[in-house]
Amino acid sequence: MADLEEARYARGEFKGAAAIGRYDRLTERLRSRIDGLRGDLCRLPMPSMDVSPMLDSRLFREAWKDATDEDRRDRLSLAIDRVEVSKGRRGQRIIPEQRVQIHWARLSA
């Protein structure tokens, strides 16, 4: 949202009625997405332990920087079951969304 607002108000990239209409549609889509993500977040079960250090980006970066590869793997395994990377084609541009598939960990029942 901040980048979109900066584009309109600071850089003046949305001029004219059609551009402002496009800006309004983009901001509405983003607001809708943000609201949906907030709703998803509210529906998540509360963890049984304090995960606030993992949500503090500064603390998390420091811990990640100081962690060993094994520690990093252990932490990633909490959220990811596996990552699949398909073979690319020589001479073609890499599009990560088409070649990398992340299988997120699921709650055990």
N, C-alpha and C positions, 0 to 999 in steps of 0.2 A: 504494500500500500504506500509506503514511504517513497519508494522509487517512482511509482505512478504519480503521486502528488508532486514530487520534485520535477518530473517531466512536464507536468502541466503548468505549475506555478513558478518554478525557478528557471526552467529551461525554455518554457513557452512552446512546447511541442504540440499542444492541442489548441489550434486556432481555428475559428470558424464553427458554424453550427454542426456540421457533420462530424468534425473532430471531437467536439465537446460531447456529442451523442455517443461516439465511440468510447470516450473517456468514462462517461456515465455507465455504459454497459460493462466495461472492464471493472470499474470499482464495485458495481453491484455484484458481479460474478465473484470477485475476491471477497467481498463482505459475506456473501452467501457461503463461500468455502470456509472462511474463518469461523462463522457461526456453526457450521456443520462439524468442523474439527473440535470446537469448544464443546459441543454436545457430545461427541464421541469421547472426549477426554472425561467429561462428567460421568459418563456411563461405565468407565473403567472401574474395576473393583479396587478398593483401597488396599495398598500393599500392607503386609503384616510387619514390615520393618520400615525404618526411616530411610527413604531413598532421596531425601532432599539434597545430599551432596552430589548425586548423579544429575540433578536438575540444575545445579549451579555451574554454568559453563566454565567459569574461571577455575573453580576447584576441580572440575572434571578434566579440563585440559592439563592442569598440573599433575593430577594423578596419572593421566594417560601418558604424559611425557616421561614420568619417572617409572612407569611400569615395564616389566620385562615382556618379551613376546608371548611367553606362556600366560602371564597375567592378562594380557590383552585378548588372547584367544579365549580364556575363561570368561572374561567379561562379555565379549561378543557372542559367545555361545548362549548367554542368557536371552538374547534377542533373536539370534539367527541360527537356524538348523543347518542350512548349507547354502552355498552360492554356486551357481552353474554359469559357466562362461562358454558360449558356443564358438566354434571356429570361425574366424573371419575370412574374408575373400581378399586376395592380393589385389592391390590397386583401388580398393573401395574404401571410402571414408568409414571410420568407426563410429557407429551410433550405439552408445552404451545401452540404451533402452531396448534395443533389439538383440543384443548379444549377452547381456548380463541378467540373470534371473536370481533374485534373492528369495529364499524360502524362509520366511519368518517363523520363529518358534511359536508354538501354540501352547496354551495352558493345558496341563495334564488333567485329565478328568478323574 
